[in-house]
Amino acid sequence: METLRSKQKALRDILRAHAPLLIAYSGGVDSAYLLAEARRTLGRDAMLGVIADSASLPRKALEAALELAASLDAPVEVVPTEELENPDYAKNPLNRCYFCKAELFSKLEKLASSKTFRALAYGENADDMKQVRPGRLAATEFSVVAPLRDAGLSKEEIRTASRELGLPTADAPAQPCLSSRIPHGTPVTRDALAMVEAGEEWVRTLGFSVFRVRHLADFGGIGVTGARLQIAPAEMGRLPALRAQLEGGLRAVGYSEVEIDPAGYQ
């Protein structure tokens, strides 16, 4: 716990050093904690959270992020982003996230300039450095700081600190954007994202919490659009009783074929 306290002190020092600060805020575990600490450390007038809004952000996630910010008394603005209009993003390459983050940081840079914020920040943590993350290149290009990472905070430490603050995100599962449900190389379209969002909302209404609806534009090579539903192994015991409802609901949102992955969501 003492290590966590020293890292939290380092985090607050970093926040003060870059204030006034504009924060890329998604409502996920990391950015929610970063927003909360910035609000507590800097006050309302020296920080602002910014939510990037596009078709790849579920409406429920946007609503939850805004509600959380309001509960923290943290100022937040919603900024529309147009990554889908960029062919380099829409064709869904392996580095798709780079183009998304570049679009976001470009918008944040303009906003920071107009409102005289000193720096931009985002929620990369220390554990993220163990992975190849294309968005990191965009952050480097736009000189975006990563206070959680630079303070050495791991994901588990962020969850622990979030519990101490009573944040509802403390034990929340990862929530990458809807585009992540579409295999690389398959174009990202508004229609595909809408189907994924509607499909996942249906699964959620049946009580599942950790899952993915994978959008397969050419299911089984037979020229129809299908869904591969992956549910966390811990929740798969409920599948037999709900399989028919799951499959029926996914077909109702537009999927011609539905496959429930026996391996579950990993």
N, C-alpha and C positions, 0 to 999 in steps of 0.2 A: 504493500500500500504506500510505503514511503517513496518508492520509485515512481508510482503514479502521481503522487503529490509534487515531486520535483519536476516531472514532465508537464503537469498542469501549470506550474509556475513558469516554466519555460514558454509554454503556449501563450500565457497572458503577456509575457514580456514581448513575444513576437507580435502579438496583436497590437500592443501599444506602439511598437516601433513602426508599424505600417499604417497606423490610423491617420486620417479617416479612411475606412476600408469598405470596399464593395465586395460582397461575397456571393459566389455562384451557389445557389441554394436549391436543392431538389426535394428536400423533405425526407431523404434517406438517413441512415444511421449517422454517417460521418458529417454531412453538411448540416444536419439538425443540431448536432453537438457543437459544431463550429459556430453556428449562428447563435446558439444559447450562450456560449462562452463570450462571444464578441459583444452580445447585448449586455451581459453582466460586467464585462471588463471595461468596455468603451462607452456605454450609454447609448441612448437612441440617436443622438446627433452625430456620432462619429462612426456609424456603420449602417449598411443597407444590404439586405438580402435581395437577390434577383433570381427569379424563376424563369427559365427558358421555356416558353410554351410553344409546342408544335403538335402535329398529329401523332408523334411518337410518345407523347406524355399522356397516360390515361387520365380521364377527367376526375376519377376518384382520387388519384394520387395528387393532382393539383389541388383539389378541395382539401385533402388532408394536410398538405404542406401549408396552405394558407391558414387553416385552423390552428396548426401547431405554432406558427409564427405569431398569430394573434394572442395565443395563450402565453407566449413569452414576452409580449409587448415589444416585439422586434419589428421594425419597419421593413416591409417587403414590397417590391414592385414585380409585376409580371411583364416580361418582354417577349413579344413574338419573335420566333426565329424561323429562318427559311432554308434550313439545310436540305429539305426535300426538293427545292428548286435547283440545287446544285447537282449536275449529272454525276460528278465524282462521288457524291454521297449516295445518290439514288441507285446507282448500279451495284451498290453493296459490296465493295471490295473488303479485303481483310482489314484494312486500316480505315474502315468507315468512321470509326469514332474520332479519328483525327479531324475529319471534315466537320463533324458535328461540333466538336470543341472549338475549332477555329471560328466557326460561325458564332458560337456563343461568346467567345472572348472578344471577337470583333465588336459585337453589340455592347458588351460590358465596357470595353475600352472607350467607346463613344459616350456612353452614359457617365462613366467616371470623369471624363473630360468636361462634360457639360455641367456636372454637379460638383466639380473640384474635389473628387476623392483622390487620395494619394496612391492607392494600390488596389490591385485585384487579388482575390484569394479564392481557392477552391478546396474541396474536401479530401484530397488524396492523403492517405495515412501511411505509416511506416511499412506496413505489410504489403502495400501496393507496389513497393519497389522490388518485390520478389517476382513480379509479373511483367510481361511485355504489355504496355498499355499505350496504344497509339495517341490517345488524347494528351499524354504527357509532353509529346513533341510540340503540340499546339500551345500548351501552357508555357513551355520554355520560350517559344517564339514571341509570345505576348507578355513575357516577364510576369507571369501569374505566380504568386507565392502559395505555398502549401503549408500553412501553420501546423497542422496536425502531424504531418510527416516530419517537418523540421524539428518539432518538439519530441520526436521519437515515439509518438503514441501509436500503439498497435490497435487492431480492430477490437480485440477483447478488452483492452484498457478503455477504449472509447465507449464500449457497451457498459462497462462497470461505472464509468463516470456519468454516463447518461442515466443509469439507474439511480445514482445518487441525486441527480437533479430531477428525477421523476419524469423523464422524457418518455413518451409512449413509443419512441423508436428504439429503445434500448435493446429489445429482443426481436426487433423486426427482421424479417428475411431480406436478402438482397432484392433490389427492385430495379434492375437495368431497364433501359427504355424498350418500348415495344418492338423496335427494329431488330433487337437482338433475337427475336423469335423467328426471324426470316433467315434461312441459310445464306451464307456469303455466296455471292454470285447470282442470287435471285433478286431481281429489282425490288426496291422498297417503294411501295405506292401507298397513297392514302387509303385506297380500298382495302389493301391487305392489312394495314395497320388497324383499320376500323373493324375488320373481321376478328383479328387477334384480340382487340380490346373487348369486343362484345362476347367472344368466346370465353375469355378469362373471367369476365364479370359473371357469366353464367356458372362457371365452375365454382367461383367464390360464393355464390348464393347457396350452393349445396353444402357449404361448410368446410371446404378445403382451404388451406392457408398457404401451403408451399407447393407450387406447381408451375408448369409452363405449358402453353398451347403453342406448339411449333407449326408454323405455316408452311405447307408444302405445295408449291404452285403446280408441280407435276407429280402428283402422288403416284408412286409405284411405276412411273413412266407410262401411265395410261391417259395422260392429258386432262386430268381433273384436279381440282383444288382439294387438298386434304389437310387434316389436322392430326398431329401426333401429340397426344396428351401425356405429359409426364408428371406424375404425382410423387411427392416425397415418400420414401418407403414407410416411414412411421404412420402415414395416413392411408396406405393402400389397403388396409384391412376393411375399409368402408366401401371399397370398389364394387364387390359383388352386388350389394343391395342397390347401388346407385348407377351402375354401368348403363342401363337403358336410358336413364334420365340424362346422364352426361352425354352420351352419344346423340340422343335426340336433340338436346339443346345446341350442340355444336353444329349439327346439320341445319338447324333452324336459322343460324346466323350466316349460313352460306357454304359450309364445308360439305362436299359431296361424299367424302370418305372420312372415317374417323378411326384412328388406331390408338389404342391405349398401350403405352410402352410398358412391357412386363418388368423391365429393369427399374422403372420409376425415374424420378428426378434426382440427379446426383449433383 
